[in-house]
Every structure is written in structure tokens, then in C-alpha cells.
Amino acid sequence: MPGGGMPGSDSSDAATYKSASDYIKSLNENGTWVKYNKKTNKATITSVKAFVQNMKQPTKGVPAFDSLDLKDETEVFAYNNETPSHFDTVVANLLKKNEDKYSKLSDWNSDYVKSYGEINDNLDAVGSNVSHRMDMYNPMYYLNDYYDGYGTSKVAKYWRIRTGINQGDTALTVESNLSLALQANKNVKDVDFATVWGLKHTTAERTGSSENNLIKWVVKITK
């Protein structure tokens, strides 16, 4: 498989098949969802639902990033660069709204409501709360008119996005929405976007290495 893995990443298991037909047959073991034309050497996915069920199983629990136990990505919004912090206001509101219902669960912890409720109480070294920091972390905040940040930043003219299509860390819509938002932005000249089959959450490339391909791309757009 092309592409190198990142620390803690998950790339697909390697396997070798005698022919493309054999590979397609292995994909359709639990029901046909990929059709293959041997003459044109092209494959077609007949169902996005079936693709997700077969190739994109979720690797995280719920909530996926701001986990109840302060693991996963909570260090991204850590205060003082060391203390993990909850940041998902959607989860905070759900916990508060449904506390009576959730409290009947065997693994419920009453501290959840309090810890998520303190999301915006803490300020970082420059006086920003978590909601503000999340906006700065989210590129869509500056690209989509749904957000207040739309039109407040100078958007780069050229973008290159690569992702392993089999990754279960995020939904298919994450990178697709980013690509579409960039293509719709009048300040963006070119979006070099591709998903890589057979790879998961890694530095995905169809051929070559991510470092060399990025350098070639930078040289190309700066000529």
C-alpha cells in the first residue's frame, strides 16, 4: 500500500489477490455492493450505505471526539497546554437536558453534567473560551456562511487534500464538505482533492510518499 502511517494511525490490512475480479469478489462476500467491468477495468459502488457498512466501520465511541472520560481529542483544547478540556457544547446541552433519563443508566456519572457545563468558564492565556477556540480550529467557520466567521479571513488560493477513504475516525462528509466549500469560494483557484482507496486514518497517497508529493505540488502552484 502507498502512503506512510502517522503515529497512532490505522492503515488497512495488506492482502494480495490474483486478479481484480478476485478482489471484487472478496468485497462482495456479504452481499453485492460493488460491480466490476472487466473490459473497462472500472468498478462501481452501488450503495453508499453498503460501502459504509463494509469498509468504514466507526473506530470511536459516542461522543466520538469529546469523550466522557476526557480521552480522545480533548487535549486539543487543553488549558495551559496540559489539562484536557471538554469542548462539545452539543454534548453539554444533551447531558443537561436528559440528565434524569441518563441517570438511570448503570454507568452514569453525575460529574458529567458539571464537567461539560464548565466548557466556557475557563479562558486560555489570551482570554479565549473553548467555543471561540473551536471556531478558529474549524476551517468551515471561515468558508461557510452558516458561521459568523464567513468572510472574515483571507482564504488560501490553493489547497491539496488527501484522505484514506476507509478511515473510521470521521464520516465521509467531513473532507467532502471541506472540498465543496473551498470549490464554492470565489477566492480559491484550485482544490486538489482525492480520497485513497484501501487506506484508513493515515497520510494517504495513491502513489509515492506524502512528503515528495506535497513538495511537487508546492513547486507546481508557485511557478
Order of alpha helices (4+ residues) and beta strands (2+ residues): alpha-beta-beta-alpha-alpha-alpha-alpha-alpha-alpha-beta-alpha-beta-alpha
